[in-house]
Amino acid sequence: MNSRMLNVLLVEDDEVDVMNVRRAFKKNNITNPLWTAGNGIEALEVLRGSAMPTERRLVLLDLNMPRMNGIEFLRELRADPELHSTPVVVLTTSDDERDRVEAFNLNVAGYILKPVTFMSFVEAMATLNKYWTLVELP
């Protein structure tokens, strides 16, 4: 596997948003493997399971989801000794200051508001990809 390859887990319950991320990856020629989970519980199962490689992981996290929302997921992730250092970028429609503060208190690497237009979304994914290409992950 390419040593720069990043294993991305998208935690998102909206199928349209999942499709937009896939389309944005394709449009930007982002070839990183993309796993998906519909809520925090499923995401923890993916991260704790054997299907997704354990190295060079990044979680793209929506906050507003059923069963276990993004903040609850972050609390669980940070309390898990095996997963606590997993980098997480929040990708959400929530512009609530409390959500932003709570997410950063739980050590997210970034907080991105979902752009309204698809082209803005493509640009956001390109920027995020460029950033994570430059960052040294274990």
Helices and strands as residue ranges (DSSP letters): E 7-11, H 15-27, E 34-37, H 40-48, E 57-61, H 70-79, E 88-92, H 97-105, E 110-113, H 118-134
